[in-house]
Amino acid sequence: MDSQNQKSEINRRKFLRNTSLATVGIYLGILGTPKVFGNVLIDTNAKGIPDVKLNNGLKMPMLGFGTYGLSGDICQKSVVEAISAGYRLIDTAKVYGNEIEVGKAIKQSGIDRKQLFVTSKLWVDDAGYENAKKGFEETLQKLGFDYLDLYLIHRPRGDVKGSWKAMEELYKAGKIKAIGISNFDTAQLTDLLSYAQVKPVVNQIETHAYFQQTNDYAVLKQHNIQTEAWAPFAEGRNDLFTNEVLTQIAKKHGKTTAQVSLRWHYQRGIVAIPRSSQKVHILENLNIFDFKLDDADMKAIAKLDLNKTQFPEWS
């Protein structure tokens, strides 16, 4: 962990200790679930995480657990704790180097595989028709599965057309329940749609208070493609966890800045996949369905948009 991320983590823990969440239990019931963009449905499971219906009819949890940056025993332990806490959407990728640990954790959790929604991603090295099929089979083998719920092209690099054709065939063969993309801008999406026989269900992109992607979000909504946010906290960059506006909104609702950030995504109809190796944060991030941001809150957060990536190394 670099010094900037360490500082963000410390700030988040300090804020957490200063809120009522530190001493109360986690309650995940939904109180008056709001109407949000997209076809959001109420999940009937005990944890109360709503689903969104994707454009192929598949239901996907609106809140999941990300695993980027987690490895080895820490990854396995964190995923087990996340599933135990109530997460049913688990997100991984070949390039994360943790598909084996994620697969082991899912088996260790004791939860029926059919109750989980697992996402992985095709890396640039496996772009192209033949390579994509091989890459997918390697992912399945590492996870120990016979199918994936969602498979994404991780970055629009190399032979995207060949990769998409392979993924369409795997989808039609029932090896993948849904296929999608990640980090595609509107021009790259338009190009894909020009030849795709199967429309992507999801575009997983950087989305948070500092980079709200309003144009991309509108285009995806127009095409009925679900927006999914990676780094919904911007990984604490630019001091997001101690941002004055988010802090004031959090105090108003008796929540944390992290919870406000996730609630903001939820009310925009965006799926978010926060990551943490700390059990208290894994639980904290689930506790966003018992309050609602009002219009003033949403407008205040909208003004935080810097309209630029906080991850220039990924550009």
C-alpha positions as CSV (number, residue, x, y, z in Angstrom):
1,M,0.0,0.0,0.0
2,D,1.5,3.3,-1.0
3,S,1.5,6.3,1.3
4,Q,-1.5,8.0,-0.3
5,N,-3.7,4.9,0.0
6,Q,-2.4,4.3,3.6
7,K,-3.4,7.9,4.5
8,S,-6.9,7.4,2.9
9,E,-7.3,4.1,4.9
10,I,-6.4,5.8,8.1
11,N,-8.8,8.7,7.5
12,R,-11.6,6.3,6.7
13,R,-11.0,4.3,9.9
14,K,-10.9,7.5,12.0
15,F,-14.2,8.7,10.5
16,L,-15.7,5.3,11.1
17,R,-14.8,5.4,14.8
18,N,-16.5,8.8,15.1
19,T,-19.9,7.7,13.7
20,S,-22.6,5.7,15.3
21,L,-21.8,2.8,12.9
22,A,-18.9,1.9,15.1
23,T,-21.1,0.7,17.9
24,V,-24.4,-0.4,16.3
25,G,-25.0,-3.7,14.5
26,I,-25.4,-4.0,10.8
27,Y,-29.0,-4.1,9.6
28,L,-29.6,-4.7,5.9
29,G,-33.3,-4.5,5.6
30,I,-34.6,-2.1,2.9
31,L,-36.8,0.8,4.1
32,G,-38.7,2.2,1.2
33,T,-36.3,1.2,-1.7
34,P,-36.2,4.2,-4.0
35,K,-37.1,4.1,-7.7
36,V,-33.7,4.4,-9.5
37,F,-32.6,4.3,-13.1
38,G,-32.7,0.8,-14.7
39,N,-34.9,-2.1,-14.0
40,V,-34.2,-2.5,-10.3
41,L,-36.0,-5.3,-8.5
42,I,-36.3,-6.1,-4.8
43,D,-34.2,-9.2,-4.0
44,T,-36.2,-11.4,-1.7
45,N,-33.2,-12.9,0.1
46,A,-32.6,-12.1,3.8
47,K,-29.8,-9.6,3.1
48,G,-32.0,-7.3,1.1
49,I,-29.6,-6.4,-1.7
50,P,-31.6,-5.3,-4.8
51,D,-31.1,-6.8,-8.2
52,V,-31.0,-5.0,-11.6
53,K,-32.5,-6.8,-14.6
54,L,-29.9,-6.8,-17.4
55,N,-30.8,-6.4,-21.1
56,N,-30.8,-10.2,-21.6
57,G,-33.1,-10.8,-18.6
58,L,-30.4,-11.9,-16.2
59,K,-30.6,-10.4,-12.7
60,M,-27.5,-8.9,-11.2
61,P,-27.0,-7.6,-7.6
62,M,-26.7,-3.8,-7.4
63,L,-23.9,-4.1,-4.9
64,G,-21.0,-6.5,-5.1
65,F,-17.5,-7.3,-3.7
66,G,-14.5,-6.3,-5.8
67,T,-11.2,-8.2,-5.4
68,Y,-8.7,-6.0,-7.3
69,G,-5.5,-5.8,-5.2
70,L,-6.3,-8.8,-3.1
71,S,-4.1,-11.8,-3.3
72,G,-3.3,-15.1,-1.6
73,D,-4.7,-15.9,1.8
74,I,-6.0,-12.4,2.3
75,C,-8.0,-12.6,-0.8
76,Q,-9.5,-15.9,0.1
77,K,-10.3,-14.8,3.6
78,S,-11.9,-11.5,2.4
79,V,-14.1,-13.2,-0.2
80,V,-15.3,-15.8,2.4
81,E,-16.1,-13.0,4.8
82,A,-17.9,-11.0,2.1
83,I,-20.1,-14.0,1.1
84,S,-20.8,-14.6,4.8
85,A,-21.8,-11.0,5.2
86,G,-24.3,-11.2,2.4
87,Y,-22.5,-10.3,-0.9
88,R,-23.6,-12.4,-3.8
89,L,-21.8,-10.6,-6.6
90,I,-18.1,-11.3,-6.6
91,D,-15.8,-9.6,-9.2
92,T,-12.4,-10.9,-10.3
93,A,-10.2,-10.8,-13.4
94,K,-7.3,-12.8,-14.9
95,V,-5.0,-9.8,-14.5
96,Y,-5.8,-9.6,-10.7
97,G,-4.0,-12.9,-10.3
98,N,-6.5,-14.2,-7.7
99,E,-9.0,-16.3,-9.6
100,I,-7.8,-19.5,-7.9
101,E,-8.2,-17.9,-4.4
102,V,-11.7,-16.5,-5.4
103,G,-12.7,-20.0,-6.5
104,K,-11.4,-21.6,-3.3
105,A,-13.2,-19.0,-1.2
106,I,-16.5,-19.7,-2.9
107,K,-16.2,-23.4,-2.2
108,Q,-15.2,-22.6,1.4
109,S,-18.2,-20.4,1.9
110,G,-20.6,-23.3,1.6
111,I,-23.0,-21.2,-0.5
112,D,-24.6,-22.8,-3.5
113,R,-22.8,-21.7,-6.6
114,K,-26.1,-20.9,-8.2
115,Q,-26.8,-18.3,-5.6
116,L,-23.7,-16.3,-6.6
117,F,-23.1,-14.0,-9.5
118,V,-19.4,-14.2,-10.4
119,T,-17.7,-11.9,-12.9
120,S,-14.2,-12.3,-14.5
121,K,-12.5,-10.5,-17.4
122,L,-10.5,-11.3,-20.5
123,W,-7.1,-9.6,-20.4
124,V,-5.4,-7.9,-23.3
125,D,-2.9,-10.7,-23.7
126,D,-5.8,-13.0,-24.6
127,A,-7.4,-10.8,-27.2
128,G,-8.6,-12.4,-30.4
129,Y,-10.9,-15.3,-31.3
130,E,-8.8,-18.3,-30.5
131,N,-6.9,-16.6,-27.6
132,A,-10.1,-15.5,-26.0
133,K,-11.5,-19.0,-26.0
134,K,-8.3,-20.3,-24.4
135,G,-8.3,-17.4,-21.9
136,F,-11.9,-18.1,-20.9
137,E,-11.2,-21.8,-20.3
138,E,-8.1,-21.0,-18.2
139,T,-10.3,-18.7,-16.1
140,L,-12.9,-21.4,-15.6
141,Q,-10.2,-23.9,-14.6
142,K,-8.7,-21.5,-12.1
143,L,-12.1,-20.7,-10.5
144,G,-13.1,-24.4,-10.6
145,F,-16.4,-23.6,-12.3
146,D,-18.3,-25.0,-15.3
147,Y,-19.8,-21.6,-16.2
148,L,-19.5,-17.8,-15.5
149,D,-22.3,-15.4,-14.8
150,L,-20.6,-12.5,-16.5
151,Y,-17.4,-12.2,-18.6
152,L,-16.0,-8.9,-19.7
153,I,-13.5,-7.7,-22.2
154,H,-11.3,-5.9,-19.6
155,R,-9.8,-3.3,-21.9
156,P,-10.6,-2.3,-25.6
157,R,-7.2,-3.4,-26.9
158,G,-6.0,-5.8,-29.6
159,D,-8.5,-7.8,-31.6
160,V,-11.7,-6.8,-29.9
161,K,-13.9,-8.0,-32.7
162,G,-12.4,-11.5,-32.5
163,S,-12.7,-11.6,-28.7
164,W,-16.3,-10.6,-28.9
165,K,-17.1,-13.2,-31.5
166,A,-15.6,-15.9,-29.2
167,M,-17.5,-14.6,-26.2
168,E,-20.8,-14.6,-28.2
169,E,-20.2,-18.2,-29.1
170,L,-19.5,-19.1,-25.4
171,Y,-22.6,-17.2,-24.4
172,K,-24.8,-19.0,-26.9
173,A,-23.3,-22.3,-25.8
174,G,-24.3,-21.6,-22.2
175,K,-20.8,-21.3,-20.8
176,I,-21.4,-17.6,-19.9
177,K,-24.8,-16.3,-18.7
178,A,-24.0,-12.7,-19.9
179,I,-21.1,-10.9,-21.7
180,G,-20.0,-7.3,-21.4
181,I,-17.2,-4.8,-21.6
182,S,-15.0,-2.7,-19.3
183,N,-13.3,0.6,-19.8
184,F,-14.9,1.2,-23.2
185,D,-15.5,4.9,-24.1
186,T,-18.5,5.9,-26.2
187,A,-16.6,5.7,-29.6
188,Q,-15.3,2.2,-28.7
189,L,-18.8,1.1,-27.7
190,T,-20.3,2.4,-30.9
191,D,-17.7,0.4,-32.9
192,L,-18.5,-2.8,-31.0
193,L,-22.3,-2.3,-31.5
194,S,-21.7,-2.0,-35.2
195,Y,-20.9,-5.7,-35.5
196,A,-22.1,-7.3,-32.3
197,Q,-24.7,-10.0,-32.6
198,V,-25.2,-9.9,-28.8
199,K,-25.4,-6.6,-27.1
200,P,-23.1,-6.2,-24.0
201,V,-25.1,-6.2,-20.8
202,V,-22.6,-4.1,-18.8
203,N,-19.8,-1.6,-19.2
204,Q,-17.6,-1.6,-16.1
205,I,-15.9,1.8,-15.9
206,E,-14.3,4.2,-13.4
207,T,-17.1,6.0,-11.7
208,H,-17.1,8.0,-8.4
209,A,-17.8,11.4,-7.1
210,Y,-14.8,13.0,-8.7
211,F,-15.3,11.3,-12.1
212,Q,-19.0,10.9,-12.7
213,Q,-19.0,10.0,-16.3
214,T,-22.3,11.7,-17.0
215,N,-22.0,11.5,-20.8
216,D,-21.0,7.8,-20.9
217,Y,-23.6,7.0,-18.3
218,A,-26.3,8.7,-20.5
219,V,-25.2,6.8,-23.6
220,L,-25.1,3.5,-21.8
221,K,-28.6,4.1,-20.4
222,Q,-29.8,5.0,-24.0
223,H,-28.5,1.6,-25.1
224,N,-29.9,-0.2,-22.1
225,I,-26.4,-1.3,-21.0
226,Q,-25.8,-1.3,-17.3
227,T,-23.2,1.0,-15.8
228,E,-21.0,-0.7,-13.2
229,A,-18.5,1.3,-11.2
230,W,-15.0,0.1,-10.4
231,A,-13.2,2.1,-7.7
232,P,-16.5,3.6,-6.4
233,F,-14.4,5.4,-3.7
234,A,-11.6,6.4,-6.1
235,E,-9.5,4.2,-3.8
236,G,-9.5,7.2,-1.5
237,R,-7.5,9.3,-4.0
238,N,-7.8,13.1,-3.7
239,D,-8.9,12.5,0.0
240,L,-12.4,11.3,-1.0
241,F,-13.0,9.7,2.4
242,T,-12.5,13.1,4.2
243,N,-14.1,15.3,1.5
244,E,-15.9,18.1,3.3
245,V,-19.1,17.8,1.3
246,L,-19.3,14.0,1.7
247,T,-18.4,14.3,5.3
248,Q,-21.3,16.7,6.0
249,I,-23.8,14.6,4.2
250,A,-22.6,11.5,6.1
251,K,-23.0,13.3,9.4
252,K,-26.5,14.4,8.4
253,H,-27.5,10.8,7.9
254,G,-25.5,9.2,10.6
255,K,-23.4,7.3,8.0
256,T,-19.9,7.3,6.7
257,T,-18.5,8.9,3.6
258,A,-18.1,5.4,2.1
259,Q,-21.7,4.6,2.7
260,V,-22.8,7.9,1.2
261,S,-20.6,7.2,-1.9
262,L,-22.2,3.8,-2.4
263,R,-25.7,5.1,-1.8
264,W,-25.0,7.8,-4.4
265,H,-24.1,5.1,-6.9
266,Y,-27.2,3.1,-6.0
267,Q,-29.6,6.0,-6.4
268,R,-28.1,6.7,-9.9
269,G,-28.8,3.0,-10.8
270,I,-25.1,2.1,-10.9
271,V,-23.8,-1.3,-9.7
272,A,-20.8,-0.8,-7.4
273,I,-18.1,-3.3,-6.4
274,P,-16.3,-1.9,-3.4
275,R,-13.2,-3.8,-2.2
276,S,-11.9,-4.2,1.3
277,S,-9.8,-6.7,3.3
278,Q,-11.2,-5.3,6.6
279,K,-14.3,-7.0,7.9
280,V,-15.7,-3.9,9.5
281,H,-15.6,-2.2,6.1
282,I,-17.0,-5.2,4.3
283,L,-20.0,-4.9,6.6
284,E,-20.1,-1.1,6.5
285,N,-20.3,-1.1,2.7
286,L,-23.5,-3.3,2.8
287,N,-25.3,-1.0,5.2
288,I,-26.6,1.5,2.6
289,F,-30.2,0.5,2.2
290,D,-31.8,2.0,5.3
291,F,-31.4,5.7,4.3
292,K,-31.9,7.9,1.2
293,L,-29.9,10.9,-0.1
294,D,-32.3,13.8,-0.8
295,D,-32.2,16.1,-3.8
296,A,-29.9,18.6,-2.0
297,D,-27.4,15.8,-1.2
298,M,-27.4,14.5,-4.8
299,K,-26.9,18.0,-6.2
300,A,-24.1,18.7,-3.8
301,I,-22.3,15.5,-4.8
302,A,-22.9,16.3,-8.5
303,K,-20.8,19.5,-8.0
304,L,-17.8,17.4,-6.9
305,D,-17.3,16.1,-10.4
306,L,-13.8,17.0,-11.7
307,N,-14.6,15.3,-15.0
308,K,-11.2,13.6,-15.1
309,T,-9.8,10.2,-14.2
310,Q,-8.2,9.7,-10.9
311,F,-6.2,6.8,-12.4
312,P,-4.1,8.3,-15.2
313,E,-2.0,5.2,-15.1
314,W,-5.0,3.3,-16.6
315,S,-5.5,5.8,-19.5
